[in-house]
């Protein structure tokens, strides 16, 4: 199967942005998942993933942040 290179990487050789890479889907599944390679046949008209940021970090909802470093969080247990 042929893939379009979105981010430069080194596989069996060096691949630059815009190159095409011939590989088995099972061999490059991790590169497709990370957005390094794109399957051109799977283009459904959606916007390109190029330039998108990763998912935002999950908030720790167990306690609220302190207003400054010297203070304990509001819901911290007293010791």
Helices and strands as residue ranges (DSSP letters): E 2-5, E 9-10, E 14-15, E 20-22, H 29-33, E 37-38, G 40-42
